[in-house]
């Protein structure tokens, strides 16, 4: 049974900034909810609801590996 507290987009945006240092605006989270690629969420009527677990999982996917120089970064396919 899931016991996580749900938060709206404004709180989710603040959570990402305070816990991960990721500036993602309310409008950007709304855009990602339409086009995809954002954190998982649930709906309560029209209101999107996020959990800390879902935001953490999404944020950790965005952050790359720890490196000591840019030459250690993985090469992207062209």
C-alpha positions in Angstrom: 0.0 0.0 0.0 1.4 3.4 -1.0 1.5 5.9 1.8 3.4 8.7 0.1 2.1 12.3 0.4 1.0 13.7 -2.9 2.0 17.2 -4.0 0.8 19.5 -6.8 3.0 21.0 -9.5 4.0 24.0 -7.5 5.2 21.9 -4.6 6.8 19.4 -7.1 8.8 22.2 -8.7 10.0 23.4 -5.3 10.9 19.9 -4.3 13.1 19.4 -7.4 14.9 22.7 -6.7 15.5 22.1 -3.0 16.3 18.3 -3.1 18.0 18.0 -6.5 19.1 21.5 -7.5 17.0 21.1 -10.7 15.1 24.2 -11.8 12.0 22.9 -13.4 9.1 25.4 -13.5 5.5 24.6 -13.0 4.9 25.4 -16.7 7.7 23.1 -17.8 6.3 20.2 -15.7 2.9 20.9 -17.3 4.4 20.8 -20.8 6.2 17.5 -20.0 2.9 16.0 -18.8 1.5 16.7 -22.3 4.4 15.7 -24.5 6.0 13.1 -22.2 9.4 12.7 -20.7 8.5 14.1 -17.3 8.1 12.6 -13.9 5.2 10.1 -13.4 2.1 11.6 -11.9 -1.5 10.7 -11.0 -4.6 12.7 -11.5 -7.3 13.7 -9.0 -9.9 15.2 -11.3 -8.0 17.9 -13.2 -5.2 18.2 -10.6 -1.9 16.4 -11.3 -0.3 14.8 -8.2 3.3 13.8 -7.8 5.1 11.8 -5.1 8.6 12.3 -3.8 9.5 8.8 -5.0 8.4 9.5 -8.6 10.2 12.9 -8.6 13.4 11.3 -7.2 13.3 8.5 -9.8 12.9 11.0 -12.6 15.6 13.4 -11.3 18.1 10.7 -10.8 17.7 9.7 -14.5 18.4 13.3 -15.6 21.7 13.5 -13.7 24.7 12.0 -15.4 27.5 9.9 -13.8 30.1 11.4 -11.6 33.2 12.4 -13.6 36.5 14.2 -13.0 36.8 15.7 -16.5 34.7 16.2 -19.5 36.8 13.6 -21.4 35.2 10.9 -19.1 31.7 11.8 -20.2 30.0 9.1 -22.4 30.0 9.9 -26.1 26.6 10.4 -27.6 25.7 8.8 -30.9 25.3 11.3 -33.8 
